[in-house]
């Protein structure tokens, strides 16, 4: 005969899969289930820990136990930066991912803080500055409903963004078309990018901020954005909850022998 906590975990798991508790929904507080006769505090706690270990929920202080999104978001590659999306419309990159995934969104699901900081070594090298030079850091936390999906911090040389909406800390994208539209209006049209991604163990702060379950890795993204003349106008570092994204790239296969150049 299964332990009481296992029976409760299986019952809740079935309710989650049936849709009684949809993604982003908080499960009842432990005391509520105790009061309705589902078991002791220890029983309910053990059931919730089992659901977390099975990847069905996340638990964090201040947020309770929340049902995880089981189908990851598409994290588009080239298509998310299509100029028609942000130059001619208002589909910033994180919204492009939601649209491609058939998921709803609200613009205020992206929050941000903007500050003038001393450039760390990696940022300084990317922007062609000396270590400690002043740069603007625009840090965003993006959520899907109440669940964080990733953080993204963009770094800019002050002369490229001073006086623009990119240094305005108002929550949400930086106006219609987001940051790339702001740079475009300032005379810096993006032309090409380099993205590097790798997986790693999250820090304690990242576990807290992204509400990560025990054992989940993060995917770190480094994005360098250039104008046509190879001026770097943004260097961004993103930290993504590994299970919340499926990375998707669609591109033409190069033929350097025919094209007379080397593939990037």
Secondary structure, DSSP 8 states (H G I E B T S, - for coil): ---HHHHHHHHHHHHHHHTSS-TT-B---HHHHHHTTS--HHHHHHHHHHHHHTTSEEEETTTEEEE--SS-EEEESGGGG-HHHHTSS---HHHHHHHHHT----GGGEEEEEEEEE--HHHHHHHT--TT-EEEEEEEEEEETTEEEEEEEEEEEHHHHTTSGGG---SSSSSTTHHHHHHHHTT----EEEEEEEEEE--HHHHHHHT--TT-EEEEEEEEEE-TT--EEEEEEEEEEGGGEEEE-------HHHHTS---
